[in-house]
Amino acid sequence: MDDAMSFPLEISVEEANQLLTQAPETVSLIDVREPHETAFCQVRNSKLVPMRQIPEVMASLPRETHLLILCHHGGRSQRVTEYLRSHGFTRVTNVNGGIDAWSERIDPSIPRY
C-alpha cells in the first residue's frame, strides 16, 4: 500500500492523542502557530515551527516519522499538510480542530483563546 493512502489527510484530536500516547516514537506533533500563540499555550511535547518557516525547515523534517500538524483551529495546519504532501511528504496528517479542540476534548488545563 502507498504511504499516502495509509496516512490519512486529517484525524481528530482524539486520534492524534492516541497515536502520541501509544506510539510516541513513531509520531511527531508539529505546532505551526505563531510564537505569541505558543507562548500562551501549547500541547506538551509538540515541536514549534511557525507556518511561515515550513519551507525553510522542510529539508530537516523527518520523512520516516508520521507528522501530525496542529494550529489553532485546523486551517493553517491543513494548508501546511497539503503543502508538505505536495512536496513528497506522505506521512503527514492534519489535526482537525487544532489546539482549541485539544483543550476542549483532551486537556482542559490548556487555556483557550
C-alpha positions as CSV (number, residue, x, y, z in Angstrom):
1,M,0.0,0.0,0.0
2,D,1.2,3.5,-0.8
3,D,2.2,5.6,2.2
4,A,-0.1,8.5,1.2
5,M,-3.1,6.1,1.3
6,S,-2.1,4.6,4.7
7,F,-1.7,8.0,6.4
8,P,-5.0,10.0,6.5
9,L,-5.1,13.6,5.4
10,E,-6.9,14.5,8.6
11,I,-7.6,13.0,12.0
12,S,-9.4,14.1,15.2
13,V,-7.6,15.3,18.3
14,E,-8.7,12.0,20.0
15,E,-6.9,10.0,17.3
16,A,-3.8,12.2,17.5
17,N,-3.7,11.9,21.2
18,Q,-4.0,8.1,20.9
19,L,-1.1,8.0,18.4
20,L,1.1,10.2,20.7
21,T,0.2,8.1,23.7
22,Q,0.5,4.6,22.2
23,A,3.5,5.1,19.8
24,P,5.3,8.3,20.6
25,E,8.5,7.1,18.9
26,T,6.7,6.9,15.5
27,V,4.9,10.3,15.5
28,S,5.8,14.0,15.9
29,L,3.4,16.8,16.7
30,I,4.3,19.9,14.8
31,D,2.6,23.1,16.0
32,V,2.5,25.7,13.2
33,R,1.1,28.6,15.2
34,E,3.0,31.9,15.7
35,P,5.3,32.4,18.7
36,H,2.9,34.7,20.5
37,E,0.3,31.9,20.4
38,T,2.6,29.2,21.5
39,A,3.8,31.4,24.4
40,F,0.2,31.4,25.6
41,C,-0.4,27.7,25.4
42,Q,0.9,24.6,23.7
43,V,0.4,20.8,23.7
44,R,3.2,19.1,25.8
45,N,6.0,17.6,23.6
46,S,4.9,19.5,20.5
47,K,7.6,20.9,18.2
48,L,7.0,24.6,17.4
49,V,7.6,25.5,13.7
50,P,5.6,28.6,12.6
51,M,3.8,28.1,9.3
52,R,5.9,30.7,7.6
53,Q,9.1,28.8,8.5
54,I,7.9,25.4,7.0
55,P,9.6,26.0,3.6
56,E,13.0,26.7,5.1
57,V,12.9,23.8,7.6
58,M,11.2,21.3,5.3
59,A,14.5,19.6,4.5
60,S,15.1,18.9,8.2
61,L,11.7,17.4,8.8
62,P,11.9,13.6,9.2
63,R,10.1,11.8,6.3
64,E,10.0,8.4,8.2
65,T,8.0,9.8,11.1
66,H,4.3,10.4,11.0
67,L,4.0,14.2,11.3
68,L,0.8,15.5,13.0
69,I,0.3,19.1,12.1
70,L,-1.6,21.3,14.6
71,C,-2.6,25.0,14.7
72,H,-5.4,27.0,16.5
73,H,-8.5,25.6,14.7
74,G,-7.1,23.5,11.8
75,G,-7.0,25.9,8.9
76,R,-3.3,26.7,8.8
77,S,-2.4,23.1,9.7
78,Q,-4.5,21.9,6.8
79,R,-2.6,24.2,4.4
80,V,0.8,23.0,5.8
81,T,-0.3,19.4,5.5
82,E,-1.3,19.9,1.9
83,Y,2.0,21.8,1.2
84,L,4.1,19.1,2.7
85,R,2.3,16.4,0.8
86,S,2.7,18.3,-2.5
87,H,6.5,18.2,-1.7
88,G,6.7,14.5,-1.3
89,F,5.8,14.0,2.4
90,T,3.4,11.1,2.5
91,R,3.3,10.6,6.3
92,V,1.7,13.9,7.3
93,T,-1.7,14.5,8.7
94,N,-3.7,17.5,9.8
95,V,-5.1,17.5,13.4
96,N,-8.7,18.7,12.9
97,G,-9.9,21.3,15.3
98,G,-6.4,22.3,16.4
99,I,-5.3,23.2,19.9
100,D,-8.8,24.7,20.6
101,A,-10.4,21.2,20.2
102,W,-7.4,19.7,22.1
103,S,-8.1,21.9,25.0
104,E,-11.9,21.3,24.9
105,R,-11.7,17.5,24.5
106,I,-8.3,16.2,25.6
107,D,-6.6,18.5,28.1
108,P,-8.8,21.2,29.7
109,S,-5.7,22.6,31.5
110,I,-4.6,24.2,28.2
111,P,-6.1,27.7,28.0
112,R,-8.4,28.5,25.1
113,Y,-8.2,31.8,23.2
